[in-house]
Amino acid sequence: MVDGQLLSERRSRKLVSYTRQEVTLWQCLTVEESLRYAAEFKLGHCTHEQKQTKVLELLDILGLQRCADTLTADISGGQAKRLSIGLELVSDPKVMLLDEPTSGLDSVAAYQVLAYVRELAARGRVIACVIHQPNSQQMQLIDDLFVLAKGRRIYNGPTSVMVTRFASFELFCPVSYNPADYALEVASLEQEDERLKRLMMEEEKDIFDYKPTRLATEKSVDESYQRYSLTTFQQLQLLLHRTAMCVVKDSYQFKARIGINIAIASLLSLAFYSTGNNADRIWANTAVLIISLYAIFFTSLFSAVLVYPRESACLVQESKNNWYSLKAYYWAKIIVELPTLFCSSLVFVVIVYFFTSQPLEWFRFGMFTLVCLLFGWISQMLGLLLGSLMPIQNSVFIGILVLVPASLFSGFFVLLRDAGPFLRPLMYVSFVRYAFEGALHAIYGYDRPNLECPEVFCYFGKLKHFLSFISMPELAYGKTNVTGQLIVDGQLLSERRSRKLVSYTRQEVTLWQCLTVEESLRYAAEFKLGHCTHEQKQTKVLELLDILGLQGCADTLTADISGGQAKRLSIGLELVSDPKVMLLDEPTSGLDSVAAYQVLAYVFMTSVFIVIVYYFTSQPLEWFRFGMFTLVCLMFSWVAQLLGLILGSLMPAQQAIFCCTMVLIPACLGSGFFVPLRDAGLVVQPLMYVSFVRYAFEGAISAIYGYDRPNLDCPEIFCYFRKLQHYLDFISMPQLAYGYDLLALFVWIVVLMLALYLSLRRRVKQD
C-alpha cells in the first residue's frame, strides 16, 4: 500500500525499487554508461536531452563525477554501492528498499553511502534499509528504527527515543554505549527474560491498535499501468547494443575461442595433412570429421556455459525492477552469440577443410560448413541451458555427461548395424550422429568420384563400399524402382533365363530352422542339381562346407548357428548351382564387425579392411588383468585431476575450461587411437611421445591383450585377429611394455604434482 492505494505486484515494481545486498553491475560498462543505459530502459517517454540531464544529475548527487569514465569493475566498493542505488533512482521510485547497503564496506565508505541515502530521503522519498550494527556516526543519519528480535518487533520509532523506550522497561543503556550495540544486546536476551517479554507484548499491542486512516480497495489499483516504458522491440534494440558493446570491450572470451579453434585446426591439419582424397587413409579422414565436431562442441559449450552465471545477477535485478522483459533478453542473447559462433566455426572449418585436402567443390564446403554451424548452435544452446540451470562446475560435468552417450551412438564408435534393439533408439536421438552423418554425406556423398589409391588395391576406393560399411549407404532418396536390361557375356537374357545364371540373396537370412547346415545344403543340391549323380551332389555339399568354413557346425540346426554362419550358409545355398552372377543385399547387415569382416573375406576372397571393436566385449576373467586395467584407469584419472587442479589454481574458471579443451584434444589426437603411430607425420610423432592419453591407452591394451594371452576364440574358419599379434601390429603396438606405460604415467603425476605445488605457492604469494 502506497499513499493509501492498494497496489498490484506489477505496479508496485514501478513505484518501489529494491537493491540487493550484492552489487550487480555490468563489468564491461563505465559508470556513466551504466546510468545512461538505465535511463534508456526506464525513461522511454523522455527525450534524449532529458535522459542525459538525469544522468548528469545523478552523477552529481551520488558523487560519482570523478569516476564517470571508469569501468565499474575498477571502482571502489562504496562507489559501486552508490552506483547500484543510482541505477534505481533513474525512475524516481517513491519507495526504495536497500538490503544492507553498508555490507562489505569500511566505516568511511559505509558512512558516505548512508550520507547519500539520507540526502535522497530528504528529497521526498521513503528509503528503508536493512543494516547490521551501525556505528554511532551512522546512527545519527537514521531517522527511524525498526528493531527485530527473533522475528518479533521490539522497537519502532525515532532513533533518538529508542534508549528512553528501552529504559521504561528496565533495560538501561550505559552512557558510553553505542545505542545500536545496546539494541543488539537487548535483541540477544533470552526470550524468557521478563523485560523482553513485556517489551514485545507492548509493541505488538501497538500493532493491533493501529487503524488505517484510509482503507484501500481493489478499485484503487491503476488499471492503466504499463509495466515497461519501452516496447519489446525497443528493449531488444537496446539489449543488442549493450551486449555488443560488452563483447567488443571484453573480447577475451571471443579471442580465446578463435585462438583455440585456430590452434586445434592447425594441429588437425598437421596430423591429417592431405588425407581427404586418399582411399588408403579413409578412416583417418573420418576421424578428422568426428574430431572436428568434438572441437566445435567443446568450444561452443564451454563458452556458452559461462554466459549466464556472469550475467544472472544483473538479469534478475533488472528484470525484477521492470527494465526489460525476459523475452527481450533471451532473443538478444541468442542473436549476439550467433556471430561469435559463426566466426569461430568458420575459421576452424576453413583451416581443416583445405589443409586436409577435402574435395574442392563449393557445394560440399557449404554443406560441411552448415553442418558444423548447426552442430555448434546445438552445443551453444545446450551450454546456455546448463549455465542457466546450475553452477559452472556442474554444467561442465553435465555437458560431458551428455556428450559421452551422444558420441557413443554417433555411428563412429558403434555402427548402426552393430547396435542391439535396445541401443538403436538412442542412435536415432543422438545429435552427434546426425552431425556426423551430415558431414560424411557432404564429403563422400552426392556421386563423388572414387578416391585415389596409392596401394595396389583399396577396397574403400569405391565410396559406396565405405558408406555401406558404416551403415550409411550412398544417398538415393526418391528412387523406388530400377529399369533396364540384363546382359551377361554380351547376351541379352530374358527374365526366366536370368534366374538360372543370376542368383539373389536377400538381406534377411531365410533358412529352414528344422534342418542342419549339411541337410540344408544337401536339399539345395537335390533341388538345383537334378542332372547330377548322388555322389556329385554329395561332393558339392562337402566342397561348400569346406569353402565356407562350416565343417564345425555341419550337424548343427540352422536355428542354433551364429549370424555370420547363417549369412555364409544362405550364400552357399545359391552357390550350389554355380551362378555366373551373384547379387547380395547387405551381406553384413545385422552382424558385428568381426563377423561382417569374415563374410566379406569369404565372398570377395580378400582381406582388405579391418574393424576394431573394443568396447562392450567380454574382457578376460583374470584378476591380474583386471587389476592392471584398474591401475591404469586410476593413474589416468589422477593425471586428469591434477591437471584440473593446476588450471583451477592458475586462472579463473572460464579460462581454465578453455585450456582444458586445448590440452584434451591434442592429447587424444596423440593417443594412437585416431592416428596410429605409423601414420603420424614428423610433426605429430613428438606429440604422441608426450601424450598421457597414449600411455593410458597402451596400458589398457597391454592389460587386456598382452602377457601371453591365448589366441581369441573364433567360431569361424578364419579370423585374422584371432592371433593377437596381428591386432597389435595393426594399431602400431607390436611390443607392449605395461611397466613403461605405468612409468610414463607416474612421471606425468610427479611433474603435475610439482607443478601444482609451484602454482599454489605462486597463488599464495600473490594473494
C-alpha positions in Angstrom: 0.0 0.0 0.0 1.5 3.4 -1.1 -0.3 6.7 -0.4 -3.3 4.8 0.7 -3.6 2.9 -2.6 -3.5 -0.9 -2.8 -1.0 -1.8 -5.5 -0.8 -4.9 -7.6 2.6 -6.7 -7.7 3.3 -5.4 -11.2 2.5 -1.8 -10.3 4.4 -2.0 -7.1 7.6 -2.6 -9.1 7.1 0.8 -10.8 6.8 2.7 -7.5 9.0 0.6 -5.3 12.6 -0.3 -6.1 14.7 -3.0 -4.5 18.5 -3.0 -4.4 20.1 -6.3 -3.4 22.9 -6.7 -0.9 25.3 -8.0 -3.6 26.3 -5.2 -6.0 25.2 -6.3 -9.5 26.8 -4.2 -12.3 27.9 -4.8 -15.8 31.6 -5.0 -15.5 32.2 -4.0 -19.1 30.4 -0.6 -18.8 31.7 2.6 -17.3 29.8 4.4 -14.5 28.2 6.9 -16.9 27.3 4.2 -19.5 25.6 2.2 -16.8 23.4 5.2 -15.8 22.8 6.1 -19.4 21.5 2.6 -20.3 19.4 2.6 -17.1 17.8 5.9 -18.3 17.2 4.5 -21.8 15.4 1.5 -20.4 13.4 3.2 -17.6 12.7 6.7 -19.2 11.3 5.6 -22.6 8.8 8.5 -22.6 11.6 11.2 -22.2 13.7 12.9 -24.8 17.4 12.2 -25.2 18.2 15.6 -23.6 16.1 14.8 -20.5 17.7 11.4 -20.1 21.2 13.0 -20.4 20.3 15.6 -17.8 19.1 12.9 -15.5 22.4 11.0 -15.8 24.5 14.1 -15.0 22.2 15.0 -12.1 22.7 11.5 -10.6 26.4 11.6 -11.1 26.4 14.9 -9.1 24.1 13.7 -6.3 26.0 10.4 -5.8 29.4 12.0 -6.0 30.5 9.8 -9.0 31.7 12.6 -11.4 35.3 11.7 -11.0 34.8 8.0 -11.9 32.2 8.6 -14.6 34.5 7.2 -17.3 35.9 4.3 -15.2 34.7 0.8 -15.7 32.5 -0.5 -13.0 35.0 -3.4 -12.5 37.6 -0.8 -11.3 35.6 1.4 -8.9 35.7 1.1 -5.2 33.1 -0.8 -3.1 31.5 2.4 -1.9 31.2 3.8 -5.3 29.7 0.5 -6.6 27.1 0.7 -3.8 26.2 4.2 -4.7 26.0 3.4 -8.4 23.7 0.4 -7.8 21.4 2.8 -5.8 21.6 5.4 -8.6 20.5 2.9 -11.2 17.2 2.6 -9.5 17.0 6.3 -8.8 16.7 6.9 -12.5 12.9 6.3 -12.5 12.3 8.3 -9.3 10.7 5.5 -7.2 8.6 6.6 -4.3 9.9 3.8 -2.0 13.4 2.4 -2.1 14.3 -0.8 -0.3 18.1 -1.3 0.3 19.4 -4.7 1.6 22.5 -4.0 3.7 23.8 -1.0 1.7 26.9 -0.9 4.0 27.8 -4.6 3.9 31.4 -5.2 2.9 32.4 -1.6 3.2 34.8 0.0 5.6 33.5 2.5 8.1 34.3 5.6 6.0 32.7 4.2 2.8 29.7 3.0 4.7 29.2 6.4 6.3 29.4 8.1 2.8 26.8 5.7 1.4 24.4 6.4 4.2 25.0 10.1 3.9 24.0 10.0 0.3 21.0 7.8 1.2 19.9 10.4 3.8 20.2 13.2 1.3 18.0 11.2 -1.1 15.4 10.7 1.7 15.4 14.4 2.3 14.2 14.9 -1.3 10.9 13.3 -0.6 11.5 9.5 -0.9 10.8 6.8 1.6 14.0 4.7 2.0 14.1 1.6 4.1 17.5 -0.1 4.8 18.4 -3.3 6.5 21.6 -2.6 8.5 23.5 -4.8 10.9 25.3 -3.0 13.8 25.6 0.6 12.6 28.2 2.7 14.5 27.3 5.8 16.4 28.1 8.1 13.4 25.8 6.1 11.2 23.1 6.1 13.8 22.9 9.9 13.7 22.0 9.7 10.0 19.0 7.4 10.6 15.6 9.0 11.2 13.6 5.9 12.3 14.5 2.5 13.5 12.6 -0.8 13.3 14.3 -3.4 15.6 13.5 -7.1 15.5 14.4 -9.8 18.0 13.8 -13.5 16.9 11.3 -12.3 14.3 9.3 -10.1 16.7 9.3 -6.3 16.9 10.9 -4.7 20.0 11.1 -1.1 18.8 9.6 1.1 16.0 10.1 4.8 16.1 12.6 7.7 16.0 16.2 6.9 16.7 16.5 9.5 19.4 13.7 7.9 21.5 14.9 4.3 21.4 17.1 4.4 24.5 14.3 6.1 26.5 11.8 3.5 25.3 14.1 0.6 26.5 14.7 2.3 29.8 10.9 2.3 30.5 11.1 -1.5 30.5 14.1 -1.5 32.9 16.6 -2.0 30.0 19.0 0.7 30.8 21.7 1.7 28.2 25.1 2.6 29.7 26.2 6.2 29.0 29.3 5.2 27.0 27.4 2.6 24.8 26.5 3.0 21.2 22.7 2.8 21.1 23.0 0.4 18.1 25.2 -2.0 20.1 22.9 -1.9 23.1 19.9 -2.6 20.8 21.8 -5.7 19.6 22.3 -6.7 23.3 18.6 -6.3 24.0 17.7 -8.4 20.9 20.1 -11.1 22.1 18.5 -11.6 25.5 16.9 -14.9 26.3 13.2 -14.9 25.2 12.3 -15.9 28.8 13.6 -12.6 30.1 10.5 -10.8 31.6 11.6 -7.4 30.5 12.0 -8.5 26.9 8.6 -10.3 27.1 6.9 -7.2 28.3 8.6 -5.1 25.6 7.4 -7.4 22.8 3.9 -7.6 24.1 3.7 -3.8 24.3 5.0 -3.4 20.7 2.6 -6.0 19.4 -0.3 -4.2 21.2 0.6 -1.1 19.2 0.3 -3.1 16.0 -3.2 -4.5 17.0 -4.4 -1.0 18.0 -3.4 0.5 14.6 -6.2 1.5 12.3 -5.5 2.9 8.8 -7.0 6.3 8.2 -7.9 5.3 4.6 -8.8 1.8 3.6 -7.6 0.9 0.1 -9.7 -1.3 -2.2 -9.0 -3.2 -5.3 -10.7 -0.4 -7.3 -7.8 2.0 -6.3 -5.4 -0.1 -8.4 -4.3 1.8 -11.5 -5.6 -0.4 -14.3 -3.8 1.6 -17.0 -0.4 0.7 -15.6 2.2 -0.2 -18.2 4.9 -2.5 -16.9 7.7 -1.4 -19.2 8.4 2.0 -20.6 9.7 0.6 -23.9 8.1 -1.8 -26.3 9.7 -5.3 -26.7 11.3 -4.3 -30.0 12.9 -1.2 -28.4 14.1 -3.3 -25.5 15.6 -5.8 -27.9 17.4 -3.0 -29.8 18.9 -1.6 -26.6 19.9 -5.0 -25.3 21.6 -5.8 -28.6 23.5 -2.6 -28.5 24.6 -3.1 -24.9 25.5 -6.7 -25.3 27.5 -6.0 -28.5 29.4 -3.2 -26.7 30.3 -5.6 -23.9 31.5 -8.2 -26.4 33.7 -5.6 -28.0 35.1 -4.2 -24.7 35.6 -7.6 -23.1 36.8 -9.6 -26.1 38.9 -12.0 -24.2 36.5 -14.9 -24.5 35.9 -14.2 -28.2 39.7 -14.1 -28.9 40.3 -17.2 -26.8 37.6 -19.1 -28.7 39.0 -18.0 -32.0 42.6 -18.8 -30.9 41.7 -22.3 -29.6 39.9 -23.1 -32.8 42.9 -22.0 -34.9 45.3 -24.0 -32.7 43.2 -27.2 -32.8 42.5 -26.8 -36.5 46.2 -26.3 -37.2 47.1 -29.4 -35.2 44.5 -31.4 -37.0 45.8 -30.2 -40.3 49.3 -31.2 -39.5 48.2 -34.6 -38.3 45.9 -35.4 -41.2 47.6 -33.4 -44.0 46.2 -34.4 -47.4 44.2 -37.4 -46.2 40.9 -36.3 -47.8 41.4 -37.9 -51.2 43.4 -40.9 -50.1 41.4 -44.2 -50.1 44.1 -45.9 -48.0 43.6 -43.3 -45.2 39.8 -43.0 -45.4 39.5 -44.0 -41.7 41.9 -41.2 -40.7 39.9 -38.8 -42.7 36.7 -40.0 -41.0 38.5 -39.3 -37.7 39.1 -35.7 -38.9 35.3 -35.2 -39.2 34.4 -36.6 -35.8 37.3 -34.7 -34.0 36.2 -31.5 -35.8 32.7 -31.9 -34.4 34.1 -32.6 -30.9 36.3 -29.4 -31.1 33.3 -27.3 -32.1 31.2 -28.9 -29.3 33.7 -28.2 -26.6 34.5 -24.6 -27.6 30.8 -23.7 -28.1 29.5 -25.5 -25.0 32.1 -24.2 -22.6 32.0 -20.6 -23.8 28.2 -20.6 -23.5 28.2 -22.2 -20.1 30.0 -19.1 -18.8 27.5 -16.6 -20.2 24.5 -16.8 -17.8 26.5 -17.2 -14.5 28.2 -13.9 -15.3 25.0 -12.1 -16.1 22.4 -13.8 -13.9 22.6 -11.3 -11.0 22.2 -8.3 -13.3 19.4 -10.1 -15.3 17.4 -10.8 -12.1 18.0 -7.3 -10.7 17.0 -5.5 -13.9 14.1 -7.7 -14.9 12.6 -7.6 -11.4 12.8 -3.8 -11.5 11.0 -3.7 -14.8 13.9 -2.6 -17.0 13.1 -5.1 -19.7 11.3 -8.4 -20.3 12.9 -11.8 -20.1 11.8 -12.4 -23.7 13.8 -9.5 -25.0 16.9 -10.6 -23.1 16.6 -14.1 -24.4 16.4 -13.1 -28.1 19.2 -10.5 -27.7 21.5 -13.1 -26.2 20.7 -15.6 -28.9 21.3 -13.1 -31.7 24.5 -11.7 -30.2 26.0 -15.2 -29.7 25.4 -16.2 -33.3 28.2 -14.0 -34.9 30.7 -15.4 -32.4 29.6 -18.9 -33.2 29.8 -18.3 -37.0 33.2 -16.7 -36.9 34.9 -19.3 -34.7 33.4 -22.2 -36.5 34.1 -20.8 -40.0 37.8 -20.2 -39.1 38.1 -23.8 -37.9 36.3 -25.3 -40.9 38.3 -23.3 -43.4 41.7 -24.4 -42.0 40.7 -28.1 -41.6 38.9 -28.4 -44.8 41.6 -27.1 -47.1 44.7 -28.4 -45.4 43.3 -32.0 -45.1 42.5 -31.9 -48.9 38.8 -32.3 -48.8 37.1 -32.0 -52.2 37.4 -28.5 -53.6 33.7 -28.1 -54.5 31.9 -25.2 -53.1 28.6 -27.0 -52.6 30.4 -29.7 -50.5 32.3 -27.0 -48.5 29.0 -25.2 -47.9 27.2 -28.3 -46.8 30.0 -29.2 -44.4 30.2 -25.7 -43.0 26.4 -25.7 -42.5 26.5 -29.0 -40.6 29.3 -27.6 -38.3 27.4 -24.4 -37.7 24.2 -26.2 -36.8 26.1 -28.6 -34.6 27.8 -25.6 -32.9 24.5 -23.9 -32.4 23.1 -27.0 -30.7 26.2 -27.2 -28.5 25.9 -23.5 -27.7 22.2 -23.7 -26.8 23.0 -26.7 -24.6 25.7 -24.7 -22.8 23.3 -21.7 -22.3 20.7 -24.1 -20.9 23.1 -25.8 -18.5 24.6 -22.4 -17.4 21.1 -21.1 -16.6 20.2 -24.2 -14.5 23.3 -24.9 -12.4 26.7 -23.6 -11.3 29.6 -23.6 -13.8 31.3 -26.7 -12.3 28.1 -28.7 -12.5 27.4 -27.5 -16.0 30.8 -28.7 -17.3 30.2 -32.2 -15.8 26.7 -32.5 -17.2 27.8 -31.2 -20.6 30.4 -34.0 -20.8 27.8 -36.5 -19.5 25.5 -35.5 -22.4 28.3 -35.8 -24.9 29.6 -39.3 -24.0 26.4 -41.2 -24.8 25.6 -39.0 -27.8 29.2 -39.7 -29.1 28.9 -43.4 -28.4 25.9 -43.7 -30.6 27.2 -41.3 -33.2 27.9 -44.1 -35.7 31.6 -43.8 -35.4 32.4 -46.0 -32.4 29.3 -48.3 -32.7 27.9 -48.8 -36.2 24.2 -48.7 -36.6 24.1 -52.4 -37.7 26.0 -53.4 -34.6 23.6 -51.7 -32.2 21.2 -54.0 -30.5 17.4 -53.4 -30.3 17.7 -51.6 -27.0 20.6 -49.3 -28.1 19.3 -48.5 -31.6 16.7 -46.0 -30.4 19.5 -44.0 -28.7 21.2 -43.6 -32.1 18.0 -42.1 -33.5 18.1 -39.3 -30.9 21.8 -38.6 -30.9 22.5 -35.1 -32.2 26.2 -36.1 -32.8 25.0 -38.9 -35.1 23.1 -36.6 -37.4 26.0 -34.1 -37.5 28.5 -37.0 -38.3 26.2 -38.4 -41.0 25.7 -34.9 -42.4 29.5 -34.4 -42.6 30.0 -37.8 -44.2 27.4 -37.1 -46.8 28.9 -33.7 -47.5 32.3 -35.1 -48.1 31.6 -38.5 -49.6 28.0 -38.4 -50.9 26.3 -37.0 -53.9 28.1 -39.0 -56.6 31.6 -38.1 -55.6 34.2 -39.9 -57.9 36.2 -42.8 -56.4 39.2 -41.8 -54.3 42.8 -42.1 -55.3 44.6 -45.2 -54.1 48.5 -45.3 -53.7 48.3 -49.1 -53.0 47.8 -52.0 -55.4 44.2 -52.4 -54.1 42.0 -50.2 -51.9 38.6 -51.6 -51.1 37.3 -48.3 -49.9 38.4 -46.6 -53.1 34.8 -47.0 -54.1 32.9 -44.7 -51.8 29.7 -46.8 -51.8 31.7 -49.6 -50.1 32.7 -47.3 -47.3 29.3 -45.7 -46.8 27.7 -49.1 -46.8 30.2 -50.4 -44.4 29.5 -47.7 -41.8 25.7 -48.2 -42.3 25.3 -45.0 -44.3 24.7 -46.2 -47.9 25.0 -43.7 -50.7 22.3 -41.1 -50.8 19.5 -42.3 -53.1 16.3 -40.6 -51.8 13.3 -40.8 -54.1 14.4 -43.9 -56.0 11.7 -46.6 -55.9 12.5 -48.9 -58.8 15.2 -49.9 -61.3 14.6 -50.4 -65.0 17.0 -51.7 -67.7 18.3 -54.8 -69.5 20.3 -57.7 -68.1 23.2 -58.7 -70.3 25.7 -61.5 -69.4 28.6 -62.3 -71.6 27.2 -60.0 -74.3 23.9 -61.9 -74.4 20.5 -60.3 -73.6 18.8 -62.6 -71.1 15.1 -63.0 -70.6 13.7 -62.8 -67.0 13.3 -66.6 -66.9 16.8 -67.4 -68.2 18.4 -64.8 -65.9 17.2 -66.7 -62.9 19.3 -69.6 -64.0 22.5 -67.6 -64.4 21.9 -64.9 -61.7 21.3 -65.6 -58.0 19.9 -63.1 -55.5 20.4 -63.4 -51.7 18.2 -61.2 -49.6 19.3 -59.1 -46.7 17.2 -61.2 -44.3 18.5 -64.7 -43.8 15.8 -67.3 -44.7 16.7 -70.8 -43.6 14.7 -73.9 -42.6 15.1 -73.9 -38.8 14.4 -77.6 -38.5 17.3 -78.6 -40.8 21.0 -78.9 -40.0 23.6 -77.0 -42.0 24.6 -80.1 -44.0 20.9 -81.0 -44.6 20.2 -77.6 -45.9 23.0 -77.8 -48.5 22.0 -81.4 -49.4 18.4 -80.4 -50.1 19.6 -77.4 -52.2 21.8 -79.8 -54.2 18.9 -82.1 -54.7 16.7 -79.3 -56.0 19.2 -77.5 -58.1 21.4 -80.3 -59.4 18.8 -82.7 -60.7 21.1 -83.8 -63.6 23.9 -84.8 -61.3 24.5 -88.2 -59.6 24.2 -88.7 -55.9 28.0 -88.8 -55.5 28.4 -85.5 -57.4 25.8 -83.8 -55.2 27.5 -85.1 -52.0 30.9 -83.9 -53.3 29.4 -80.4 -53.9 28.0 -80.3 -50.4 31.3 -81.2 -48.8 33.2 -78.8 -51.0 30.9 -75.9 -50.0 31.2 -76.8 -46.3 34.9 -76.6 -46.6 35.0 -73.3 -48.7 32.5 -71.6 -46.3 34.2 -72.8 -43.2 31.1 -74.6 -41.9 32.5 -78.0 -41.1 32.4 -77.4 -37.4 28.7 -76.7 -37.4 27.6 -79.2 -40.2 25.4 -81.2 -37.9 24.0 -78.1 -36.0 20.5 -76.9 -36.6 20.4 -73.6 -38.5 18.4 -72.1 -35.6 21.4 -72.5 -33.4 24.3 -71.2 -35.6 25.7 -67.7 -35.4 24.7 -64.8 -37.6 27.9 -65.0 -39.6 27.5 -68.7 -40.2 23.9 -68.2 -41.3 24.9 -65.5 -43.7 27.5 -67.8 -45.3 25.1 -70.7 -45.4 22.5 -68.5 -47.2 25.1 -67.6 -49.8 26.2 -71.3 -50.1 22.7 -72.4 -50.9 22.9 -70.3 -54.1 26.5 -71.3 -54.8 25.2 -74.9 -55.3 24.3 -74.2 -58.9 27.5 -72.2 -59.7 25.7 -69.0 -60.9 27.7 -66.6 -63.0 26.4 -63.5 -61.2 25.6 -63.3 -57.5 23.6 -60.3 -56.1 24.0 -59.9 -52.3 21.7 -57.5 -50.5 23.7 -56.1 -47.5 25.5 -59.4 -46.6 27.0 -57.7 -43.5 23.7 -56.3 -42.1 22.9 -57.3 -38.6 26.4 -58.7 -37.9 29.1 -57.5 -35.6 32.2 -56.0 -37.2 34.3 -59.3 -36.9 31.5 -61.4 -38.5 31.0 -58.8 -41.2 34.7 -58.9 -42.0 34.7 -62.7 -42.3 31.7 -62.7 -44.6 33.2 -60.2 -46.9 36.5 -62.1 -46.8 34.9 -65.3 -47.9 32.7 -63.6 -50.5 35.3 -61.4 -52.1 38.3 -63.6 -51.3 40.4 -60.8 -49.9 41.0 -59.2 -46.5 41.0 -55.5 -47.4 39.9 -53.8 -44.3 39.9 -54.3 -40.5 37.4 -53.1 -38.0 38.4 -52.6 -34.4 35.7 -53.3 -31.8 37.0 -52.8 -28.4 34.1 -51.7 -26.2 31.2 -53.8 -25.0 33.1 -57.1 -25.5 33.7 -59.7 -22.8 37.1 -59.0 -21.3 39.3 -61.9 -19.9 38.1 -63.0 -16.5 41.6 -62.9 -14.9 42.2 -60.9 -11.8 45.7 -59.8 -12.6 44.4 -58.3 -15.9 41.5 -56.6 -14.1 44.0 -55.2 -11.6 46.3 -53.9 -14.3 43.4 -52.3 -16.2 42.1 -50.7 -13.0 45.5 -49.4 -12.1 45.9 -47.7 -15.5 42.5 -46.1 -15.1 43.3 -44.8 -11.6 46.6 -43.3 -12.7 45.0 -41.7 -15.7 42.2 -40.2 -13.6 44.9 -38.9 -11.2 46.7 -37.2 -14.0 43.4 -35.6 -15.2 42.6 -34.5 -11.6 46.0 -32.9 -11.1 45.7 -31.1 -14.4 42.3 -29.7 -13.4 43.7 -28.5 -10.0 46.6 -26.8 -11.7 44.4 -25.0 -14.2 42.0 -24.0 -11.5 44.8 -22.6 -9.4 46.4 -20.6 -12.3 43.4 -18.9 -13.8 39.6 -18.2 -13.5 37.1 -20.9 -14.3 36.2 -19.6 -17.7 39.9 -19.6 -18.8 40.6 -23.0 -17.2 37.7 -24.5 -19.2 39.2 -23.3 -22.5 42.6 -24.5 -21.5 41.2 -28.0 -20.7 40.0 -28.2 -24.3 43.4 -27.1 -25.5 45.1 -29.9 -23.6 42.5 -32.6 -24.1 42.1 -32.6 -27.9 45.9 -32.7 -28.7 46.4 -35.4 -26.1 43.6 -37.5 -27.6 44.9 -36.9 -31.1 48.3 -38.3 -30.0 46.7 -41.3 -28.2 47.2 -43.7 -31.0 43.5 -44.4 -31.4 42.6 -41.8 -34.0 46.0 -41.8 -35.7 48.3 -44.9 -35.4 52.0 -44.2 -34.9 52.8 -45.4 -38.4 50.5 -42.8 -39.9 51.7 -39.9 -37.8 53.9 -37.3 -39.5 57.1 -35.8 -38.2 55.1 -33.0 -36.5 52.6 -35.3 -34.7 55.0 -38.1 -33.6 56.7 -36.0 -30.8 53.1 -35.2 -29.6 52.4 -38.9 -29.3 55.5 -39.5 -27.1 54.3 -37.0 -24.5 50.6 -37.7 -24.7 49.4 -39.1 -21.3 46.3 -40.4 -23.1 48.6 -42.6 -25.3 50.3 -44.2 -22.3 46.9 -44.9 -20.7 45.6 -46.4 -23.9 48.7 -48.5 -24.4 48.5 -49.6 -20.8 44.9 -50.7 -21.2 45.7 -52.6 -24.4 48.6 -54.3 -22.6 46.3 -55.3 -19.7 43.7 -56.8 -22.0 45.7 -58.3 -24.8 49.3 -58.6 -23.5 51.2 -61.0 -21.3 50.8 -64.2 -23.4 47.1 -64.1 -23.6 46.0 -67.1 -25.7 44.6 -66.6 -29.1 41.0 -65.4 -29.1 38.1 -67.8 -29.7 36.9 -67.9 -33.2 33.7 -69.7 -34.2 34.6 -69.2 -37.9 37.1 -71.0 -40.1 39.1 -67.8 -40.4 39.6 -64.8 -38.0 42.5 -62.5 -38.8 42.6 -61.1 -35.3 42.5 -64.5 -33.7 46.2 -64.1 -33.3 46.5 -61.0 -31.0 49.9 -60.1 -32.6 48.1 -59.2 -35.8 45.8 -56.8 -34.0 48.7 -55.3 -32.0 50.7 -54.8 -35.3 47.7 -53.1 -36.8 47.4 -50.5 -34.1 51.2 -49.9 -34.1 51.8 -51.6 -30.7 53.9 -54.6 -31.7 55.7 -54.7 -28.4 53.7 -54.0 -25.3 55.5 -52.5 -22.3 53.0 -52.2 -19.5 55.7 -51.2 -17.0 57.0 -48.5 -19.3 53.4 -47.1 -19.7 53.0 -47.0 -15.9 56.3 -45.3 -15.5 55.3 -42.7 -18.1 52.0 -42.0 -16.2 53.9 -41.9 -12.9 56.3 -39.3 -14.4 53.3 -37.3 -15.5 51.9 -37.5 -12.0 55.2 -36.4 -10.4 55.6 -33.5 -12.8 52.0 -32.3 -12.3 52.2 -32.6 -8.5 55.3 -30.4 -8.6 53.6 -28.0 -11.0 50.6 -27.9 -8.7 52.8 -27.1 -5.7 54.6 -24.3 -7.5 51.2 -23.0 -8.8 49.7 -22.9 -5.3 52.9 -21.3 -3.9 52.7 -18.6 -6.5 49.0 -18.1 -5.8 49.6 -17.8 -2.1 52.3 -15.2 -2.6 50.1 -13.2 -4.9 47.2 -13.2 -2.5 
